[in-house]
Amino acid sequence: MIEITSANIEKAINKARQTKPFVKVIEFRRYSVTNKTSGANYTVKFSKINNRKFAECNCKAIVVCYHIGASIGAHIVLAEQMHTAA
Ligand SMILES: [Zn+2]
């Protein structure tokens, strides 16, 4: 698990904007990210511990990768919807 910071997530989001992978919601906090060019598919998981945000991706990267950057947009929208519903 990697902690998400405003600095590392910004980089990841920028990379995701260039790569434009396809993001699918598996369930709240779990996303399937597919690279449209290579077809490679990875699963991203988000968790919150003591108000700090963490993410996990099953690709080889050991940093906040663009799969995390791509799925956090969907995650923020969903999290806000859940918050509003609750
Ligand atoms: Zn990844």
PDB file of the backbone (N, CA, C, O) and the ligand in Angstrom, with CONECT records:
HET     ZN  A 101       1
ATOM      1  N   MET A   1       0.827  -1.197   0.000  1.00  0.00           N
ATOM      2  CA  MET A   1       0.000   0.000   0.000  1.00  0.00           C
ATOM      3  C   MET A   1       0.866   1.254   0.000  1.00  0.00           C
ATOM      4  O   MET A   1       1.887   1.314   0.685  1.00  0.00           O
ATOM      5  N   ILE A   2       0.455   2.244  -0.765  1.00  0.00           N
ATOM      6  CA  ILE A   2       1.208   3.495  -0.874  1.00  0.00           C
ATOM      7  C   ILE A   2       0.312   4.624  -0.384  1.00  0.00           C
ATOM      8  O   ILE A   2      -0.871   4.677  -0.722  1.00  0.00           O
ATOM      9  N   GLU A   3       0.868   5.510   0.398  1.00  0.00           N
ATOM     10  CA  GLU A   3       0.078   6.651   0.837  1.00  0.00           C
ATOM     11  C   GLU A   3      -0.069   7.655  -0.309  1.00  0.00           C
ATOM     12  O   GLU A   3       0.886   7.957  -1.024  1.00  0.00           O
ATOM     13  N   ILE A   4      -1.296   8.161  -0.460  1.00  0.00           N
ATOM     14  CA  ILE A   4      -1.562   9.155  -1.500  1.00  0.00           C
ATOM     15  C   ILE A   4      -1.311  10.543  -0.929  1.00  0.00           C
ATOM     16  O   ILE A   4      -1.861  10.907   0.111  1.00  0.00           O
ATOM     17  N   THR A   5      -0.486  11.301  -1.609  1.00  0.00           N
ATOM     18  CA  THR A   5      -0.254  12.694  -1.222  1.00  0.00           C
ATOM     19  C   THR A   5      -0.665  13.573  -2.392  1.00  0.00           C
ATOM     20  O   THR A   5      -0.804  13.088  -3.514  1.00  0.00           O
ATOM     21  N   SER A   6      -0.859  14.860  -2.139  1.00  0.00           N
ATOM     22  CA  SER A   6      -1.283  15.743  -3.233  1.00  0.00           C
ATOM     23  C   SER A   6      -0.217  15.786  -4.323  1.00  0.00           C
ATOM     24  O   SER A   6      -0.541  15.957  -5.498  1.00  0.00           O
ATOM     25  N   ALA A   7       1.052  15.633  -3.944  1.00  0.00           N
ATOM     26  CA  ALA A   7       2.123  15.674  -4.943  1.00  0.00           C
ATOM     27  C   ALA A   7       2.139  14.419  -5.808  1.00  0.00           C
ATOM     28  O   ALA A   7       2.181  14.522  -7.034  1.00  0.00           O
ATOM     29  N   ASN A   8       2.105  13.234  -5.195  1.00  0.00           N
ATOM     30  CA  ASN A   8       2.219  12.030  -6.011  1.00  0.00           C
ATOM     31  C   ASN A   8       0.947  11.729  -6.805  1.00  0.00           C
ATOM     32  O   ASN A   8       1.017  11.135  -7.881  1.00  0.00           O
ATOM     33  N   ILE A   9      -0.208  12.131  -6.286  1.00  0.00           N
ATOM     34  CA  ILE A   9      -1.436  11.848  -7.039  1.00  0.00           C
ATOM     35  C   ILE A   9      -1.550  12.792  -8.234  1.00  0.00           C
ATOM     36  O   ILE A   9      -2.109  12.417  -9.265  1.00  0.00           O
ATOM     37  N   GLU A  10      -1.028  14.006  -8.109  1.00  0.00           N
ATOM     38  CA  GLU A  10      -1.087  14.943  -9.222  1.00  0.00           C
ATOM     39  C   GLU A  10      -0.299  14.402 -10.423  1.00  0.00           C
ATOM     40  O   GLU A  10      -0.757  14.470 -11.564  1.00  0.00           O
ATOM     41  N   LYS A  11       0.881  13.869 -10.143  1.00  0.00           N
ATOM     42  CA  LYS A  11       1.704  13.261 -11.193  1.00  0.00           C
ATOM     43  C   LYS A  11       0.963  12.108 -11.850  1.00  0.00           C
ATOM     44  O   LYS A  11       0.940  11.980 -13.075  1.00  0.00           O
ATOM     45  N   ALA A  12       0.352  11.263 -11.004  1.00  0.00           N
ATOM     46  CA  ALA A  12      -0.347  10.081 -11.508  1.00  0.00           C
ATOM     47  C   ALA A  12      -1.541  10.476 -12.368  1.00  0.00           C
ATOM     48  O   ALA A  12      -1.814   9.845 -13.389  1.00  0.00           O
ATOM     49  N   ILE A  13      -2.254  11.527 -11.951  1.00  0.00           N
ATOM     50  CA  ILE A  13      -3.420  11.981 -12.717  1.00  0.00           C
ATOM     51  C   ILE A  13      -2.962  12.540 -14.068  1.00  0.00           C
ATOM     52  O   ILE A  13      -3.601  12.300 -15.092  1.00  0.00           O
ATOM     53  N   ASN A  14      -1.862  13.279 -14.065  1.00  0.00           N
ATOM     54  CA  ASN A  14      -1.337  13.810 -15.329  1.00  0.00           C
ATOM     55  C   ASN A  14      -0.969  12.697 -16.288  1.00  0.00           C
ATOM     56  O   ASN A  14      -1.241  12.779 -17.486  1.00  0.00           O
ATOM     57  N   LYS A  15      -0.347  11.654 -15.755  1.00  0.00           N
ATOM     58  CA  LYS A  15       0.037  10.529 -16.598  1.00  0.00           C
ATOM     59  C   LYS A  15      -1.212   9.806 -17.114  1.00  0.00           C
ATOM     60  O   LYS A  15      -1.250   9.361 -18.262  1.00  0.00           O
ATOM     61  N   ALA A  16      -2.220   9.694 -16.265  1.00  0.00           N
ATOM     62  CA  ALA A  16      -3.464   9.034 -16.663  1.00  0.00           C
ATOM     63  C   ALA A  16      -4.159   9.828 -17.764  1.00  0.00           C
ATOM     64  O   ALA A  16      -4.783   9.249 -18.653  1.00  0.00           O
ATOM     65  N   ARG A  17      -4.052  11.153 -17.703  1.00  0.00           N
ATOM     66  CA  ARG A  17      -4.666  12.009 -18.737  1.00  0.00           C
ATOM     67  C   ARG A  17      -4.036  11.751 -20.096  1.00  0.00           C
ATOM     68  O   ARG A  17      -4.710  11.821 -21.124  1.00  0.00           O
ATOM     69  N   GLN A  18      -2.730  11.450 -20.097  1.00  0.00           N
ATOM     70  CA  GLN A  18      -2.059  11.167 -21.364  1.00  0.00           C
ATOM     71  C   GLN A  18      -2.387   9.758 -21.847  1.00  0.00           C
ATOM     72  O   GLN A  18      -2.593   9.532 -23.040  1.00  0.00           O
ATOM     73  N   THR A  19      -2.432   8.821 -20.915  1.00  0.00           N
ATOM     74  CA  THR A  19      -2.619   7.411 -21.266  1.00  0.00           C
ATOM     75  C   THR A  19      -4.092   7.068 -21.507  1.00  0.00           C
ATOM     76  O   THR A  19      -4.412   6.189 -22.307  1.00  0.00           O
ATOM     77  N   LYS A  20      -4.979   7.774 -20.805  1.00  0.00           N
ATOM     78  CA  LYS A  20      -6.424   7.566 -20.901  1.00  0.00           C
ATOM     79  C   LYS A  20      -6.855   6.095 -20.825  1.00  0.00           C
ATOM     80  O   LYS A  20      -7.476   5.584 -21.757  1.00  0.00           O
ATOM     81  N   PRO A  21      -6.536   5.431 -19.745  1.00  0.00           N
ATOM     82  CA  PRO A  21      -6.980   4.040 -19.620  1.00  0.00           C
ATOM     83  C   PRO A  21      -8.485   3.967 -19.315  1.00  0.00           C
ATOM     84  O   PRO A  21      -9.097   4.950 -18.898  1.00  0.00           O
ATOM     85  N   PHE A  22      -9.044   2.817 -19.526  1.00  0.00           N
ATOM     86  CA  PHE A  22     -10.472   2.604 -19.276  1.00  0.00           C
ATOM     87  C   PHE A  22     -10.657   2.160 -17.823  1.00  0.00           C
ATOM     88  O   PHE A  22     -10.036   1.192 -17.383  1.00  0.00           O
ATOM     89  N   VAL A  23     -11.513   2.871 -17.078  1.00  0.00           N
ATOM     90  CA  VAL A  23     -11.711   2.568 -15.656  1.00  0.00           C
ATOM     91  C   VAL A  23     -13.106   2.007 -15.433  1.00  0.00           C
ATOM     92  O   VAL A  23     -14.096   2.580 -15.888  1.00  0.00           O
ATOM     93  N   LYS A  24     -13.177   0.899 -14.739  1.00  0.00           N
ATOM     94  CA  LYS A  24     -14.464   0.283 -14.431  1.00  0.00           C
ATOM     95  C   LYS A  24     -14.573   0.104 -12.916  1.00  0.00           C
ATOM     96  O   LYS A  24     -13.612  -0.300 -12.262  1.00  0.00           O
ATOM     97  N   VAL A  25     -15.736   0.404 -12.371  1.00  0.00           N
ATOM     98  CA  VAL A  25     -15.922   0.229 -10.932  1.00  0.00           C
ATOM     99  C   VAL A  25     -16.252  -1.235 -10.663  1.00  0.00           C
ATOM    100  O   VAL A  25     -17.204  -1.765 -11.237  1.00  0.00           O
ATOM    101  N   ILE A  26     -15.494  -1.888  -9.811  1.00  0.00           N
ATOM    102  CA  ILE A  26     -15.799  -3.260  -9.405  1.00  0.00           C
ATOM    103  C   ILE A  26     -16.758  -3.193  -8.225  1.00  0.00           C
ATOM    104  O   ILE A  26     -17.805  -3.841  -8.213  1.00  0.00           O
ATOM    105  N   GLU A  27     -16.380  -2.405  -7.245  1.00  0.00           N
ATOM    106  CA  GLU A  27     -17.228  -2.087  -6.100  1.00  0.00           C
ATOM    107  C   GLU A  27     -16.637  -0.829  -5.488  1.00  0.00           C
ATOM    108  O   GLU A  27     -15.594  -0.358  -5.940  1.00  0.00           O
ATOM    109  N   PHE A  28     -17.280  -0.276  -4.470  1.00  0.00           N
ATOM    110  CA  PHE A  28     -16.746   0.927  -3.842  1.00  0.00           C
ATOM    111  C   PHE A  28     -15.315   0.659  -3.386  1.00  0.00           C
ATOM    112  O   PHE A  28     -15.055  -0.310  -2.672  1.00  0.00           O
ATOM    113  N   ARG A  29     -14.402   1.511  -3.797  1.00  0.00           N
ATOM    114  CA  ARG A  29     -12.983   1.426  -3.463  1.00  0.00           C
ATOM    115  C   ARG A  29     -12.192   0.387  -4.259  1.00  0.00           C
ATOM    116  O   ARG A  29     -11.001   0.200  -4.013  1.00  0.00           O
ATOM    117  N   ARG A  30     -12.842  -0.288  -5.210  1.00  0.00           N
ATOM    118  CA  ARG A  30     -12.092  -1.233  -6.058  1.00  0.00           C
ATOM    119  C   ARG A  30     -12.378  -0.948  -7.516  1.00  0.00           C
ATOM    120  O   ARG A  30     -13.538  -0.885  -7.921  1.00  0.00           O
ATOM    121  N   TYR A  31     -11.344  -0.776  -8.301  1.00  0.00           N
ATOM    122  CA  TYR A  31     -11.488  -0.383  -9.689  1.00  0.00           C
ATOM    123  C   TYR A  31     -10.645  -1.261 -10.593  1.00  0.00           C
ATOM    124  O   TYR A  31      -9.558  -1.709 -10.227  1.00  0.00           O
ATOM    125  N   SER A  32     -11.169  -1.489 -11.766  1.00  0.00           N
ATOM    126  CA  SER A  32     -10.447  -2.229 -12.782  1.00  0.00           C
ATOM    127  C   SER A  32      -9.985  -1.223 -13.824  1.00  0.00           C
ATOM    128  O   SER A  32     -10.793  -0.479 -14.381  1.00  0.00           O
ATOM    129  N   VAL A  33      -8.674  -1.203 -14.087  1.00  0.00           N
ATOM    130  CA  VAL A  33      -8.111  -0.228 -15.021  1.00  0.00           C
ATOM    131  C   VAL A  33      -7.479  -0.973 -16.192  1.00  0.00           C
ATOM    132  O   VAL A  33      -6.608  -1.821 -15.999  1.00  0.00           O
ATOM    133  N   THR A  34      -7.919  -0.654 -17.402  1.00  0.00           N
ATOM    134  CA  THR A  34      -7.407  -1.323 -18.595  1.00  0.00           C
ATOM    135  C   THR A  34      -6.714  -0.339 -19.517  1.00  0.00           C
ATOM    136  O   THR A  34      -7.265   0.712 -19.842  1.00  0.00           O
ATOM    137  N   ASN A  35      -5.521  -0.677 -19.932  1.00  0.00           N
ATOM    138  CA  ASN A  35      -4.796   0.110 -20.927  1.00  0.00           C
ATOM    139  C   ASN A  35      -5.394  -0.219 -22.286  1.00  0.00           C
ATOM    140  O   ASN A  35      -5.357  -1.368 -22.728  1.00  0.00           O
ATOM    141  N   LYS A  36      -5.956   0.810 -22.957  1.00  0.00           N
ATOM    142  CA  LYS A  36      -6.665   0.570 -24.221  1.00  0.00           C
ATOM    143  C   LYS A  36      -5.727   0.090 -25.318  1.00  0.00           C
ATOM    144  O   LYS A  36      -6.152  -0.621 -26.229  1.00  0.00           O
ATOM    145  N   THR A  37      -4.463   0.470 -25.242  1.00  0.00           N
ATOM    146  CA  THR A  37      -3.510   0.089 -26.279  1.00  0.00           C
ATOM    147  C   THR A  37      -3.008  -1.335 -26.087  1.00  0.00           C
ATOM    148  O   THR A  37      -3.046  -2.143 -27.016  1.00  0.00           O
ATOM    149  N   SER A  38      -2.538  -1.641 -24.886  1.00  0.00           N
ATOM    150  CA  SER A  38      -1.928  -2.951 -24.664  1.00  0.00           C
ATOM    151  C   SER A  38      -2.936  -3.984 -24.163  1.00  0.00           C
ATOM    152  O   SER A  38      -2.687  -5.187 -24.238  1.00  0.00           O
ATOM    153  N   GLY A  39      -4.068  -3.515 -23.657  1.00  0.00           N
ATOM    154  CA  GLY A  39      -5.058  -4.432 -23.115  1.00  0.00           C
ATOM    155  C   GLY A  39      -4.732  -4.910 -21.705  1.00  0.00           C
ATOM    156  O   GLY A  39      -5.481  -5.693 -21.119  1.00  0.00           O
ATOM    157  N   ALA A  40      -3.603  -4.432 -21.157  1.00  0.00           N
ATOM    158  CA  ALA A  40      -3.213  -4.837 -19.804  1.00  0.00           C
ATOM    159  C   ALA A  40      -4.240  -4.345 -18.796  1.00  0.00           C
ATOM    160  O   ALA A  40      -4.716  -3.213 -18.877  1.00  0.00           O
ATOM    161  N   ASN A  41      -4.570  -5.200 -17.859  1.00  0.00           N
ATOM    162  CA  ASN A  41      -5.615  -4.885 -16.891  1.00  0.00           C
ATOM    163  C   ASN A  41      -5.093  -5.022 -15.467  1.00  0.00           C
ATOM    164  O   ASN A  41      -4.443  -6.009 -15.124  1.00  0.00           O
ATOM    165  N   TYR A  42      -5.385  -4.023 -14.647  1.00  0.00           N
ATOM    166  CA  TYR A  42      -4.926  -4.034 -13.261  1.00  0.00           C
ATOM    167  C   TYR A  42      -6.059  -3.657 -12.331  1.00  0.00           C
ATOM    168  O   TYR A  42      -7.026  -3.013 -12.737  1.00  0.00           O
ATOM    169  N   THR A  43      -5.932  -4.062 -11.090  1.00  0.00           N
ATOM    170  CA  THR A  43      -6.938  -3.736 -10.096  1.00  0.00           C
ATOM    171  C   THR A  43      -6.357  -2.763  -9.080  1.00  0.00           C
ATOM    172  O   THR A  43      -5.273  -2.980  -8.537  1.00  0.00           O
ATOM    173  N   VAL A  44      -7.095  -1.692  -8.835  1.00  0.00           N
ATOM    174  CA  VAL A  44      -6.672  -0.669  -7.879  1.00  0.00           C
ATOM    175  C   VAL A  44      -7.624  -0.693  -6.689  1.00  0.00           C
ATOM    176  O   VAL A  44      -8.842  -0.759  -6.849  1.00  0.00           O
ATOM    177  N   LYS A  45      -7.047  -0.639  -5.501  1.00  0.00           N
ATOM    178  CA  LYS A  45      -7.858  -0.596  -4.278  1.00  0.00           C
ATOM    179  C   LYS A  45      -7.498   0.641  -3.475  1.00  0.00           C
ATOM    180  O   LYS A  45      -6.328   1.007  -3.372  1.00  0.00           O
ATOM    181  N   PHE A  46      -8.505   1.279  -2.910  1.00  0.00           N
ATOM    182  CA  PHE A  46      -8.270   2.443  -2.051  1.00  0.00           C
ATOM    183  C   PHE A  46      -8.658   2.101  -0.629  1.00  0.00           C
ATOM    184  O   PHE A  46      -9.612   1.357  -0.395  1.00  0.00           O
ATOM    185  N   SER A  47      -7.919   2.644   0.318  1.00  0.00           N
ATOM    186  CA  SER A  47      -8.332   2.518   1.710  1.00  0.00           C
ATOM    187  C   SER A  47      -8.022   3.798   2.458  1.00  0.00           C
ATOM    188  O   SER A  47      -7.190   4.603   2.040  1.00  0.00           O
ATOM    189  N   LYS A  48      -8.708   3.963   3.571  1.00  0.00           N
ATOM    190  CA  LYS A  48      -8.536   5.148   4.387  1.00  0.00           C
ATOM    191  C   LYS A  48      -8.212   4.675   5.796  1.00  0.00           C
ATOM    192  O   LYS A  48      -8.991   3.945   6.409  1.00  0.00           O
ATOM    193  N   ILE A  49      -7.064   5.093   6.304  1.00  0.00           N
ATOM    194  CA  ILE A  49      -6.663   4.708   7.653  1.00  0.00           C
ATOM    195  C   ILE A  49      -6.305   5.979   8.412  1.00  0.00           C
ATOM    196  O   ILE A  49      -5.437   6.742   7.989  1.00  0.00           O
ATOM    197  N   ASN A  50      -6.979   6.199   9.533  1.00  0.00           N
ATOM    198  CA  ASN A  50      -6.741   7.407  10.338  1.00  0.00           C
ATOM    199  C   ASN A  50      -6.740   8.678   9.490  1.00  0.00           C
ATOM    200  O   ASN A  50      -5.879   9.547   9.634  1.00  0.00           O
ATOM    201  N   ASN A  51      -7.740   8.758   8.596  1.00  0.00           N
ATOM    202  CA  ASN A  51      -7.883   9.937   7.740  1.00  0.00           C
ATOM    203  C   ASN A  51      -6.780  10.114   6.702  1.00  0.00           C
ATOM    204  O   ASN A  51      -6.726  11.137   6.020  1.00  0.00           O
ATOM    205  N   ARG A  52      -5.898   9.120   6.581  1.00  0.00           N
ATOM    206  CA  ARG A  52      -4.883   9.175   5.530  1.00  0.00           C
ATOM    207  C   ARG A  52      -5.326   8.225   4.437  1.00  0.00           C
ATOM    208  O   ARG A  52      -5.903   7.171   4.703  1.00  0.00           O
ATOM    209  N   LYS A  53      -5.046   8.616   3.194  1.00  0.00           N
ATOM    210  CA  LYS A  53      -5.515   7.818   2.059  1.00  0.00           C
ATOM    211  C   LYS A  53      -4.400   6.944   1.520  1.00  0.00           C
ATOM    212  O   LYS A  53      -3.262   7.384   1.358  1.00  0.00           O
ATOM    213  N   PHE A  54      -4.747   5.705   1.249  1.00  0.00           N
ATOM    214  CA  PHE A  54      -3.785   4.766   0.705  1.00  0.00           C
ATOM    215  C   PHE A  54      -4.357   4.117  -0.546  1.00  0.00           C
ATOM    216  O   PHE A  54      -5.573   4.016  -0.714  1.00  0.00           O
ATOM    217  N   ALA A  55      -3.471   3.686  -1.406  1.00  0.00           N
ATOM    218  CA  ALA A  55      -3.906   2.996  -2.607  1.00  0.00           C
ATOM    219  C   ALA A  55      -2.978   1.822  -2.874  1.00  0.00           C
ATOM    220  O   ALA A  55      -1.830   1.785  -2.432  1.00  0.00           O
ATOM    221  N   GLU A  56      -3.515   0.882  -3.605  1.00  0.00           N
ATOM    222  CA  GLU A  56      -2.775  -0.320  -3.921  1.00  0.00           C
ATOM    223  C   GLU A  56      -3.116  -0.695  -5.355  1.00  0.00           C
ATOM    224  O   GLU A  56      -4.281  -0.659  -5.752  1.00  0.00           O
ATOM    225  N   CYS A  57      -2.108  -1.051  -6.123  1.00  0.00           N
ATOM    226  CA  CYS A  57      -2.341  -1.479  -7.496  1.00  0.00           C
ATOM    227  C   CYS A  57      -1.534  -2.740  -7.710  1.00  0.00           C
ATOM    228  O   CYS A  57      -0.445  -2.879  -7.155  1.00  0.00           O
ATOM    229  N   ASN A  58      -2.048  -3.660  -8.505  1.00  0.00           N
ATOM    230  CA  ASN A  58      -1.312  -4.909  -8.706  1.00  0.00           C
ATOM    231  C   ASN A  58      -0.379  -4.870  -9.912  1.00  0.00           C
ATOM    232  O   ASN A  58       0.051  -5.921 -10.388  1.00  0.00           O
ATOM    233  N   CYS A  59      -0.061  -3.683 -10.414  1.00  0.00           N
ATOM    234  CA  CYS A  59       0.957  -3.605 -11.468  1.00  0.00           C
ATOM    235  C   CYS A  59       2.337  -3.601 -10.806  1.00  0.00           C
ATOM    236  O   CYS A  59       2.454  -3.687  -9.583  1.00  0.00           O
ATOM    237  N   LYS A  60       3.372  -3.500 -11.632  1.00  0.00           N
ATOM    238  CA  LYS A  60       4.733  -3.615 -11.097  1.00  0.00           C
ATOM    239  C   LYS A  60       5.208  -2.357 -10.388  1.00  0.00           C
ATOM    240  O   LYS A  60       6.169  -2.396  -9.620  1.00  0.00           O
ATOM    241  N   ALA A  61       4.535  -1.238 -10.646  1.00  0.00           N
ATOM    242  CA  ALA A  61       4.999   0.030 -10.082  1.00  0.00           C
ATOM    243  C   ALA A  61       4.949   0.009  -8.558  1.00  0.00           C
ATOM    244  O   ALA A  61       4.043  -0.569  -7.958  1.00  0.00           O
ATOM    245  N   ILE A  62       5.934   0.647  -7.949  1.00  0.00           N
ATOM    246  CA  ILE A  62       5.944   0.742  -6.493  1.00  0.00           C
ATOM    247  C   ILE A  62       5.698   2.189  -6.058  1.00  0.00           C
ATOM    248  O   ILE A  62       5.930   2.563  -4.908  1.00  0.00           O
ATOM    249  N   VAL A  63       5.224   2.981  -7.008  1.00  0.00           N
ATOM    250  CA  VAL A  63       4.858   4.366  -6.710  1.00  0.00           C
ATOM    251  C   VAL A  63       3.370   4.516  -7.006  1.00  0.00           C
ATOM    252  O   VAL A  63       2.721   3.547  -7.399  1.00  0.00           O
ATOM    253  N   VAL A  64       2.820   5.713  -6.825  1.00  0.00           N
ATOM    254  CA  VAL A  64       1.425   5.944  -7.199  1.00  0.00           C
ATOM    255  C   VAL A  64       1.391   5.974  -8.730  1.00  0.00           C
ATOM    256  O   VAL A  64       1.770   6.971  -9.344  1.00  0.00           O
ATOM    257  N   CYS A  65       0.940   4.890  -9.332  1.00  0.00           N
ATOM    258  CA  CYS A  65       0.988   4.734 -10.783  1.00  0.00           C
ATOM    259  C   CYS A  65      -0.212   5.406 -11.437  1.00  0.00           C
ATOM    260  O   CYS A  65      -1.117   5.883 -10.751  1.00  0.00           O
ATOM    261  N   TYR A  66      -0.214   5.442 -12.753  1.00  0.00           N
ATOM    262  CA  TYR A  66      -1.312   6.121 -13.447  1.00  0.00           C
ATOM    263  C   TYR A  66      -2.620   5.351 -13.346  1.00  0.00           C
ATOM    264  O   TYR A  66      -3.689   5.914 -13.581  1.00  0.00           O
ATOM    265  N   HIS A  67      -2.548   4.060 -12.995  1.00  0.00           N
ATOM    266  CA  HIS A  67      -3.792   3.306 -12.776  1.00  0.00           C
ATOM    267  C   HIS A  67      -4.531   3.900 -11.568  1.00  0.00           C
ATOM    268  O   HIS A  67      -5.754   4.047 -11.570  1.00  0.00           O
ATOM    269  N   ILE A  68      -3.750   4.231 -10.548  1.00  0.00           N
ATOM    270  CA  ILE A  68      -4.324   4.873  -9.356  1.00  0.00           C
ATOM    271  C   ILE A  68      -4.814   6.273  -9.733  1.00  0.00           C
ATOM    272  O   ILE A  68      -5.890   6.703  -9.316  1.00  0.00           O
ATOM    273  N   GLY A  69      -4.006   6.973 -10.528  1.00  0.00           N
ATOM    274  CA  GLY A  69      -4.390   8.316 -10.983  1.00  0.00           C
ATOM    275  C   GLY A  69      -5.679   8.295 -11.786  1.00  0.00           C
ATOM    276  O   GLY A  69      -6.512   9.193 -11.660  1.00  0.00           O
ATOM    277  N   ALA A  70      -5.841   7.268 -12.612  1.00  0.00           N
ATOM    278  CA  ALA A  70      -7.034   7.167 -13.460  1.00  0.00           C
ATOM    279  C   ALA A  70      -8.272   6.850 -12.636  1.00  0.00           C
ATOM    280  O   ALA A  70      -9.353   7.365 -12.921  1.00  0.00           O
ATOM    281  N   SER A  71      -8.126   6.007 -11.616  1.00  0.00           N
ATOM    282  CA  SER A  71      -9.315   5.575 -10.883  1.00  0.00           C
ATOM    283  C   SER A  71      -9.709   6.520  -9.759  1.00  0.00           C
ATOM    284  O   SER A  71     -10.836   6.450  -9.270  1.00  0.00           O
ATOM    285  N   ILE A  72      -8.797   7.413  -9.332  1.00  0.00           N
ATOM    286  CA  ILE A  72      -9.155   8.263  -8.197  1.00  0.00           C
ATOM    287  C   ILE A  72     -10.279   9.237  -8.556  1.00  0.00           C
ATOM    288  O   ILE A  72     -11.049   9.639  -7.684  1.00  0.00           O
ATOM    289  N   GLY A  73     -10.376   9.617  -9.830  1.00  0.00           N
ATOM    290  CA  GLY A  73     -11.461  10.510 -10.242  1.00  0.00           C
ATOM    291  C   GLY A  73     -12.817   9.867  -9.991  1.00  0.00           C
ATOM    292  O   GLY A  73     -13.718  10.487  -9.426  1.00  0.00           O
ATOM    293  N   ALA A  74     -12.952   8.613 -10.418  1.00  0.00           N
ATOM    294  CA  ALA A  74     -14.189   7.855 -10.207  1.00  0.00           C
ATOM    295  C   ALA A  74     -14.409   7.645  -8.713  1.00  0.00           C
ATOM    296  O   ALA A  74     -15.537   7.700  -8.223  1.00  0.00           O
ATOM    297  N   HIS A  75     -13.318   7.404  -8.004  1.00  0.00           N
ATOM    298  CA  HIS A  75     -13.412   7.142  -6.570  1.00  0.00           C
ATOM    299  C   HIS A  75     -13.935   8.361  -5.815  1.00  0.00           C
ATOM    300  O   HIS A  75     -14.794   8.227  -4.943  1.00  0.00           O
ATOM    301  N   ILE A  76     -13.427   9.543  -6.139  1.00  0.00           N
ATOM    302  CA  ILE A  76     -13.846  10.766  -5.455  1.00  0.00           C
ATOM    303  C   ILE A  76     -15.342  11.012  -5.683  1.00  0.00           C
ATOM    304  O   ILE A  76     -16.066  11.371  -4.755  1.00  0.00           O
ATOM    305  N   VAL A  77     -15.795  10.816  -6.925  1.00  0.00           N
ATOM    306  CA  VAL A  77     -17.211  11.008  -7.244  1.00  0.00           C
ATOM    307  C   VAL A  77     -18.078  10.041  -6.439  1.00  0.00           C
ATOM    308  O   VAL A  77     -19.078  10.441  -5.844  1.00  0.00           O
ATOM    309  N   LEU A  78     -17.686   8.761  -6.425  1.00  0.00           N
ATOM    310  CA  LEU A  78     -18.441   7.737  -5.688  1.00  0.00           C
ATOM    311  C   LEU A  78     -18.439   8.017  -4.195  1.00  0.00           C
ATOM    312  O   LEU A  78     -19.474   7.909  -3.538  1.00  0.00           O
ATOM    313  N   ALA A  79     -17.279   8.375  -3.659  1.00  0.00           N
ATOM    314  CA  ALA A  79     -17.161   8.630  -2.227  1.00  0.00           C
ATOM    315  C   ALA A  79     -18.062   9.795  -1.820  1.00  0.00           C
ATOM    316  O   ALA A  79     -18.675   9.778  -0.752  1.00  0.00           O
ATOM    317  N   GLU A  80     -18.133  10.802  -2.683  1.00  0.00           N
ATOM    318  CA  GLU A  80     -18.998  11.946  -2.391  1.00  0.00           C
ATOM    319  C   GLU A  80     -20.462  11.552  -2.432  1.00  0.00           C
ATOM    320  O   GLU A  80     -21.257  12.007  -1.610  1.00  0.00           O
ATOM    321  N   GLN A  81     -20.820  10.697  -3.397  1.00  0.00           N
ATOM    322  CA  GLN A  81     -22.205  10.217  -3.495  1.00  0.00           C
ATOM    323  C   GLN A  81     -22.594   9.418  -2.261  1.00  0.00           C
ATOM    324  O   GLN A  81     -23.697   9.568  -1.735  1.00  0.00           O
ATOM    325  N   MET A  82     -21.672   8.558  -1.797  1.00  0.00           N
ATOM    326  CA  MET A  82     -21.935   7.750  -0.608  1.00  0.00           C
ATOM    327  C   MET A  82     -22.092   8.666   0.605  1.00  0.00           C
ATOM    328  O   MET A  82     -22.953   8.448   1.458  1.00  0.00           O
ATOM    329  N   HIS A  83     -21.254   9.683   0.665  1.00  0.00           N
ATOM    330  CA  HIS A  83     -21.287  10.628   1.776  1.00  0.00           C
ATOM    331  C   HIS A  83     -22.609  11.382   1.789  1.00  0.00           C
ATOM    332  O   HIS A  83     -23.214  11.577   2.843  1.00  0.00           O
ATOM    333  N   THR A  84     -23.054  11.805   0.603  1.00  0.00           N
ATOM    334  CA  THR A  84     -24.304  12.553   0.491  1.00  0.00           C
ATOM    335  C   THR A  84     -25.487  11.650   0.840  1.00  0.00           C
ATOM    336  O   THR A  84     -26.437  12.091   1.487  1.00  0.00           O
ATOM    337  N   ALA A  85     -25.428  10.395   0.415  1.00  0.00           N
ATOM    338  CA  ALA A  85     -26.496   9.441   0.681  1.00  0.00           C
ATOM    339  C   ALA A  85     -26.584   9.123   2.174  1.00  0.00           C
ATOM    340  O   ALA A  85     -27.671   8.907   2.709  1.00  0.00           O
ATOM    341  N   ALA A  86     -25.430   9.097   2.835  1.00  0.00           N
ATOM    342  CA  ALA A  86     -25.391   8.762   4.261  1.00  0.00           C
ATOM    343  C   ALA A  86     -25.674   9.985   5.112  1.00  0.00           C
ATOM    344  O   ALA A  86     -25.683   9.893   6.340  1.00  0.00           O
TER     345      ALA A  86
HETATM  346 ZN    ZN A 101      -0.667   0.396 -11.413  1.00  0.00          ZN2+
END
